[in-house]
Amino acid sequence: SPLIIVADSIVVGDVAYINVTAPSDNVTIEINGKTYDNIKYENGIAYFEVSGLEHGDKTVVAIYGGSDKYVKNTTTGKFTVSKRNSQVNVTVQNITVGGIADIEVKVPADAKGYVVVVVNGVNYTANLTGGVGHVHIKDLGNGTYNVNVTYIGDEKYLTSTNSTKLGVTKSNTTLT
């Protein structure tokens, strides 16, 4: 008896719902060498829920164990687990010459890795903790600087970028 696999693509962190049309509930599936039992069988369809999958193309192997009426059978299907989109938020306060610029970068709280901040042609990196990283820059002269930020991405999130401006003004002079 033919087996038919229906598996829609998902993003990392979502549950994959996989359905296998089969003559009875004697069906299991394998993904990345791990075997899953169906959670229910109804109207000729075995239903599976699979979580915790890492990003990448996946091959599902459906294994029908046979019955007194049907022989054993195996078939394969494919689906993709994609990385999630990420977003970089950048916060910076203008400073005066001689001050230290604090550039705060926020990405999703569970994002891992680091961000690259480019100011005045110089690359700075900030490790992320709880989705937040800081870069401190000193010795900037008077002017307006582009602040370009890139989150490199990780096993769950795609790369993303953002930019803003940093203003550095001269200090007021006090005459006595």
N, C-alpha and C positions, 0 to 999 in steps of 0.2 A: 504494500500500500504506500503511495507516495506521501512524503512529508513536505509541508510547506511552512517556511519560517517567515514571520513578519517581525522585523526589528527596526524601529525608527532611530535615526541618529539623535544623540543627546549632547549636552555639555557636561564637563567635569562637575561632579557633585550631584547630578540628577540621577534618578532611578531609571534604569533601562527596562521597559516593558516589552517582553518578547513573547510572541504567541506562536505556537506550533500546531498546525492542523495535523491530527493523527487519529487512527482508528480507535485508540483507547488511551487511558491515562498512564500507560507504561512508557513514559517519555522523560528523558532527562536532557539537559543541555550542558555543553562545556564551553567555557570562554577562558582563554589563557591558561588552560590546563586545570581549571577548577570546575567541578561538577555542581550543578544546581538542580534541585527537584522542583517540580511544578507546584504552585500554590493552590491551583484548582484546575479541574477538567470539566468542561461544560460544552455541550453541543458540538463535539468533535474538535475542540480547541483546548490545548494545554497552555496555561498561563504561567509566566515566569516574571519575577521581579528581581533585578540584579542591581546592587549598589556598590559603590566604592571602586568604580572603574577609572583607571588613569587614561589620559588622552591618547589618541591614536586610532588606527583602523583596527577593528575587531572582527574576528571570524567566530561565528557561532556554529557549533556542531550539535545537531539534534540527533539523539539516539533513541530509536524506538526499539524496545526490548522484545517485541513480538507478542503474540497471543495464540490461543488455540486455533484461531482463524487466519491470522496474518503473520508473515515472516518478519524477522528483524530487518531494520532498515536504518540507514544513516544518511543525513544530508547536511549541507552547510549553507550558511547565509552570512552576510556582512553588514556591518553598520559602523559608524564613526562616532567616537567620543571627542568632541572639540574642546579646546580651551575656552574659558570664559573671557569676555571683554573686560578690560580694566580701565580705570579712569585715574588720571593723575591730577590732583589739586595742588596748586602752588600758592603759598602765602609769603609775602615779603613786605617789610616796612622800609620806607625810604630812610636814609641815614645822612649824616654830615661827614665830610672828609675827616678821616681819622677814626671813624666809627667802625663797628663790626656788623656786617649784614647777617642776619639770621634768616635763612631761607628754609621754610618748613614745607615738606612735601608729604602729601597723604595719598595713599592708595587703599584698596580694600583691606580691611583689618586682618584678614587671614592670608594676605599676600606675603610671600617670602622673597628674600634676596635683597636687592639694592636698587638705588636710582642713581643716574648720572646727571649732574647739574653742570651746565656749561655757562660760564660768565666771562666775558671779555676774552674768549678764546681759550680759557683754562677749564679743564675737566676736574670736577670734584665728585667724589662718590659718598653716598650716605647709606649705611645699612638700615634696614627697616626693622622696627620693633612695633608690633601691633598695628602695622600699616603706616607708621609715621617715621620719617627720617628728617634730620636737620643737617644743613651745611652752614658753616660760619666762614665768612670771607672778610678779610681786612685789606688795608692798603689800596683801596680803590680811589681813584682821583675823581674830581668833579665831573659830572656827566650823567647820562642815562644809559643804562646797560640792559641788553637783552638777557633774560634768564631763560634758558632752554632746558627742559627737564625730560628725561626718558626713563620710564620704568622698564627694566629689562624683561620682565615676565618671569614666570616660574612654571611648575608642572600643572598649575590650575589656570593661570591667567596669561593672556596675550600681552605683548609689549604695547605701551601707550606713551603718548607724549603730550606736553603742554608747555606754554611759555607765558611769561609776564615781563614787566619792566621793573628795574630797580633804579631809583633816583638817588644820586649822591650830590649833595649841595655843599657849598662852602659854608664854613662857620661864620656867624656874625662876629664882627670885630667891635670891641668896646674900647672907646677912647676915654682916657682920664685926664 
